[in-house]
Amino acid sequence: MASKRRINYHWQLFLPIAISMCAVFGLLIWYQYKREAIYRAEMLTMQLDMINRRVINAYEEDQNLRPFNTFLASYFAGSPFEDVRITVYDRNGLIKYSLGIPIQREDDGMEVVRQIDNKDTDRNVIRNSKGYLFYMSRAVSPDGKVTVYSAIPFDADVSDAIDIDSMVWIVISGCILLTLLVSYYFTGRLSRSVTLLKDFAYRASTGGKFTGLDKFPRNELGDISRDIVTMYRNREQAVEQIRKERKVAIHAIEEKARVTRQMSNNINHEIKTPVGIVRGYLESILGDPDMDAATRTRFLERMLSNIERLTNLLNDVSTMTRLENGTDKIAVSKVDMYDLVYQIDYDMPANNLAGDMKFSFDIPLDCDVAGNLGLLNGMICGLIRNSAMYSGGKNIGLRLISESERFYMFAFYDDGVGVPEEHLPHLFERFYRIDTGRSRKQGGTGLGLPIVRSTVITLGGTISVHNRSTGGLEFIFSLPKWTGPTE
């Protein structure tokens, strides 16, 4: 079923106001018209009444009416009363005096055409037996012996004197029209917000773009409308932000699952090699009871080397898991970087961490960072071990290069051969090796630099790597300053 066509809200608002105003105007105009018509008629009849009273007074005083008639002719010359007629009847209906053509009495064939004054029947527009219209007034003497009739022909001048000027109707019509136009304009302003809100609702439901926010009028309804549109836009932005965050979260979960699968595959692959080697040597030893002592010892040493490699791999995997999944469980405290690096340098001859390379550092005293002593120690040792194993240089260094209000910036470098540019973006990837054969031979797990990066990020810093212009690699990393325990 087709829906009924609804009237525009502007017209719904305008029509009741227009009808009400027209009704009020009509009643006021009708009331004023009636008052004005009665007033004009009374002013006209007052003149006739005055004439009647003067005639009755002259009758009572037995005066001659001719001087009075002469006065009336001169007084009313050029006015609607110029053709006034006066007729005096006695009690028997005989004419005692007449000015102009005698006026018929009511019982002599006169007909009341229009009653102007509802108070009595003496002031009426009458038609005589010959069909002529007159405006008439009647008066009776106190003794009832004479009746005076005064009348004037009901011509255009008399009609205009009684009726309201047509120009008044034009002015009234103009005022009504102006009032309707003003009402239409202001109801249009009032309904503008509703019209714009309707357009906004349509565009919002169809996915269109609403651009009329600045078109709402500056009033309470306009303010409310702007607030509605603004709240809707804010909600849309919030929903879109949630959608984006959800998409990012899903992508992060998928990426984490992918990395986990990749890491699991890599770990399986890395574990298979030392386990296979150990198994091969064990099978050789068990399969040859008469093996000489020197060969047996060499096989056992190689087995031990691969077991150590497997142990290092498992330790690195444990560290990576701890950094990635247990960030909120890592204790952060004040760590003096000078003391930490000094202790690493002091222990280096005993553990042969740097091999044949010379280690130096330039860190000021009381360089306190917010970190974890064990993780920072493992990170710096990992950088030193990486340079010692792969750089092929002679010197390793660590120094403080700058500081800001919140962070210290450090540089770790060596003077080795560096890394081809195409490999730099991948150095922090798990199990990534530039030279697979050489790396496996030297016992690397492929997790050293990823652990370094995860440690720095977990502690709230950043890290990057580049080739030095003088040769070798340089790692630039930041660590947050220690600001004291939080409440």
N, C-alpha and C positions, 0 to 999 in steps of 0.2 A: 504494500500500500504506500503510495507516494505521500511523503510528509507534507503537511500544510505549510504554505509559504508564510514565514513569520515576518512581522513588521520590523523594520530597522529600529534599533534601540533609540536612535536619535528621534525618530518619529514617535516611538512609544513615550518618550519623555516630552516631546514638543506638543503633540495633539491634545493631551489632557490640559496642559497649561493654556494652549491657544483656545480651546473650547471654553475653559473656565473664564479666561479673560474676556472673550467675546460675550459670554453670558453676562458677566458682571458689567461690561461696557453697555451691553444692550439694555439691561435693567436700568442702569443709571441714566442712559440717554432717553429711554422711554419715560422714566419718571420725570426727568428734567424737561422733556418735550411737553408732557402733560401740564406740568406747572407753568411752563412758559406760555403754552397756548391759552390756559385759563387766565394767566396774568394779562396777556394781550387782550383777550376778550373782555376781561373786567375793566381794563383801562378804556376800552372802546365804549362799553356800556355805561361806565361812570359819566362819560360826557352826555350820553342820552338821559341818564338818570338825573343829572344836574339840570338839563333842559326841562325835564318833566317837573322837577321840584320848583323851578322858577315859574313855570306856567301855573302850577297849583297855588303857589304863593300869590301870584298876580290875581288869580281867581278869587282867593280868599280876601284879598285887599281891594278887590273890584277895580283893578288897574287895567289900562289899555295895553294890549299885547303888541301893538304895532311897533312902538319904539324898541321893544325887546327883540322882535323879529329882525329889525334893521340892524341891531347890534350883532345878532347871530350871523347875519349874512356877511357883515364885514369881518367878524372875528374868525369865522371858519373859511374865509375865502382862500382857495388854493389847497385845502386839506380834504381828507375823505368826507368831512361833514359839510362840504360846500352845498350838496344837494339834500340837506336834511329836510325831513317832512315832519310836521306837527299837526295832529288832529285831536280836537277836544270834543268828546261826546257827553251829552247829559244822561240822566238816569233812564230816559226813554229811548236812548239810542240815536237821538238827533244831534247833528253836528252843530256845535256852538261856535267853533273857530277852527280854521285850517290854514296851515302854511304849506303851499304846494299842493299837489294832488292828494286828496283825502286818503287816509290810511284805513283799510278795511278792518273791521273787528274780527275776532276769532270765529264768531258764529256767522260771518258773512262769506264763507268759502275760503278762508285762509288755511293753509296747511303748514304744520311745523315740519321743516326739512331737517334741521340739525339743532340739537339743544347744546348750547355752548356751556352754560353754567348749570350744573346738576341741582343747585339749591332751589330753584323755582323755574317756572315756565315763562317768565317775563322776558328772558334774554335768549332769543332764539333767532335762527335764520328761518324766515317764513316765505312761503310762496302764496301770492294772491290768486284770485280767480282767473286772472289773465296770464298767469304763469311767470310773473316777475318775482325775483328774489329780493328780499329786504332783510336788513339787520334791524331788529325792532326791540323797543323797551316800552313797558307800560307802567302807569302809576295811577292810583285812585286817590281822590281827595279824602281827607279825614271824615267828612260828612257823607261820603259815598254818592254825592250828587253828580260828580263829573269824573270822567276817565280820560287820561291823557295818553295818547300814543305818539311816540317819536320813533322815527326810523330813517335809515339811509339805504339807498340802493346797494345791494350786495354785488358790487362790481370788483374788478381786479385790484383796485387800490385798497378796498376794504378787506378783501381776501388776504392780500399781502400783509395788511396791518395785523390780522389775526394769526395767520400761519407763520411758521419760522422760515427765515430766508434759506433758499436752497444752498447758498454758500456755506451755511452752517453744516449741512449734511456732507458737503465736500471736505470741510475741515475735519469733521468727525471721522469720516471714512479714511482720510489721510492719517489721522492719529491712530486709528485701529490698525491700519496697514503697517505704520511705523512700529507700533507695539509688537505686532506679529513678527516683523523682521528682526527686531531686537531680541525677542524671545527665541526665535529660530537660531540666531547667532550664538546666544549664550547657552542654549540647550545643546547646540553643536559642540561648544567648548567642553561642556560637562560630559557629553557622551563620547568625546574624542578618546579618552582613556579606555573606555569599554571597547570602542572600535579597534584601537591599536592592540588591546589585549586579545581580542578575537583573532586579529591577524597573527599575533605572536603565537597563540595556541595552535592555529592552523599550520604555521610554519614549523613549530616544534613537533607536531604530530607527523608531518610529512618529511621531516629532515631538512627543511629549508633554513635559510639564515635570516634572522630578524635584525634589521638595521635601524629601527625607529625608536631606539631608547631615548634619544634627545628630542623626540617629537611629542612626548607626553607633556601636557600643560603643567605649569608651575602652581599646582594646588594640592590639596590633601589627597584627592583621588589619583592625581598624577604621581605624587610621591609614593603612594601605596603601589601603584602599577609598576613604577621603576623598581621598587624593592622586590616585587614578585619576579620581574624579569631577571634582576640581578641574582636573586637567590636561586632561580632556575639555572642560570649560567654557572654560578658557583657549584651547584650540585652536579651539573654536567661535567664541569672541570674536575670535580672530585671523583666522579665515576670514571672519567677518562684516566685520571691519575691512578686510581685503583686498578683499572684495567691494564695500564702500562706496567704498574708494579707487579701485578699478578703475572703478566707475561714475562717480566724480567725474572720473577721468582721461579716460574716454571722452567724458564730457560736455564736459570742457575741450577735448579734441581736436575734437569736433564744433563747439563754440562758436568755436574758433580758425579752423576751416575756414569756418564761416559768416561770421565777421568778415572773413576774408581774401577770401571771395567778394564780400561787401558792399563792402569797401574797393576791390577791383578794379573793381567796377561803378561805384563813385563816382569813382574815379580816371579811368576811361574817360570818364565823363560830364564831369568837370571838365576833362579834357584836350581834349575835343571842342570846347568853347566857344572857348578862345583859338586853337586850331589852325584852327577854322572862320573866325574873324575874320581871322587872318593870311592865310589862303588867299583870302578874299574881297577883301581889300585888294590882294594880289598880282595876282589876276586883273583887278582894276580898273585897276591901273597898267599891266599888260601889255596889256590890251585897249584902252587909250587912250594911244597914243604921244604925242598932242598935249596931254596933260594939263598944266595950268599948274603952275608950280613950287610955288606955295603949297599947292595941293591935294595934290600929290605928297608934299610935306614933312609935311602933316597926316596923310596915310595912313601914311607911314613911322613917324611918332611913335606912332600907335596900334598899328601892328604891333610896335614895340619894347616898348610897354607890355604887350601881351599875351604877348610872348615872355618878358619879365621875370616876369609872373604865372605862366607855364608853368614857368619856371626855379625860382621859389619853391616851386611845388607839388611839383616833382620833388625838390627839396632836403628839403622837409618829409616827403615819402614816404620818402626815404632815411633821414632821422633816425628816423622811426617804426619802420622795419624794423630799424634798428640797435638801438633800445631794446628791441624785443620779441623779437628773435631772437639778439641778441649780448650779452645781459646779462653773461655770464661773461667776455666779452672787453673790457668797459669798464674802463679803468684808474681806480682810486680812489686819491686822494692827499689831502693836506692842502690845503684851500682856505680862505683868509682871507676871510670874507664882507665884512668892512669894506673891504678893498682892492679886491675884485671890484666891489662896488656903487659905491665911490668912482670907479673907472675908468669904469664905465658912465655915471655922472653927468657926469664930466669930458668924455667923448666926445659927449654928447648934443647940444650946440649944432652940432657938425659934421655929425652924421648925421641930425639932425632926427627922432630916434626918438620923442619924446613929442609932436611937433607943437607946438600952442600951449599945451599943458598944462605946469604946473610940477611938477617932480619933487623930492622931498625924502626923506631917509632918516635913521633913528636906529638905528644898529648900533654896539655897543661895539668898541673895538680888540681885536685878538687873539680874534676870534670864529671859531675854526677848526672847520670841518666836514669830515667824510669825504665827498668827492665828486669830481666831474670838472669841471675848470675850464671846458672848452668847453660841456658840457651845462648847467651852472649859469648860465653867461653867456647861453646861448640861452634858458633858461627865464625868467630875469628880463626879458630883452629882449622875449620873447614876451608876458609879462604887461603890460609897459609899452606895447607896440604894440597889444595888444588894447584897453586902456583908451583909448589915443589915438584909435583908429579908431571905437569903438562907445559909449564911456561918455557923451560929450557934456559932460564936466565940465571943471574948471579945474585941479584938483590931483590928483597921484598921490603915494602914499607907501609906504615899506617900513620896517618897524621890527621889532625883536626884542621879543616880548611876554612870553616866559617861557623857562625852561630847567629840565631835569631832570638826573638823573645821566647819562643817555645821549643826550638830544636837546635841540636848540634849537627853539623854536617862533617862527615869523615870521608877520607879517600884511602882506599887500599890499592896498592899498585905493585907491579913487578917490571923488570926490564927484559922480559923474555921475547918470544917471537910473535906474541899476540895471536889473534884469531881472524881468519878471513871474514870479511864484512857480512857475507851471506849467512854466517853461523851465529852472529851476535844476537839476533832476536830470539834464538832458540836455546841459549845457554842455560836459562832457568827452567827449561822443560825437563820433566822427569825422564831419566834413563837416556837423555840425549847425549850422544858421543860424537865428537868430530872425527876421531880415528878409533873405530871400534876395536880393531885388533890390538892397537897399542894400549888403549884404555884397559881392556880386559887383562892384558899381560901385566899391567902395573897394579891391577887389583882394584880399580875404581868401581863403585856401585852405581854410578849414574844419578845419585840423589844428593850429592854434596852441595852443588849450587842451588837446587830447588829448596833444600833445607835452609840455606843462607837466606834466600828470598823470603820464605815463609816466616822465618824468625823475625826479620826486620818488619814485615807487614803486620805480623801478630802483635808486635810491641808498639805499633802505631807509626812506623816510619816508612820511608820509601827507599828504593835502590835501583840503580841503573849501571850499565857497563858500556865501555867504549875502548877502542884502541888508542894508546898514547902516541903522540906524534914522534916521540923519541924511541918508541918500541915498547912492546908489552901491553898488558891489560890494566885498566883502572876501574875499580868499582867505587861509585859514589853512593853513599847511603846516609840517611838521617835517622836520628834517634831522639825521642822527646826528652826534654830536660826534667829533672826531678823537681817537683814543686811542693813536696811534702805530702803526708797522708791526707786523703779526703775524709770529710765528716760522714 
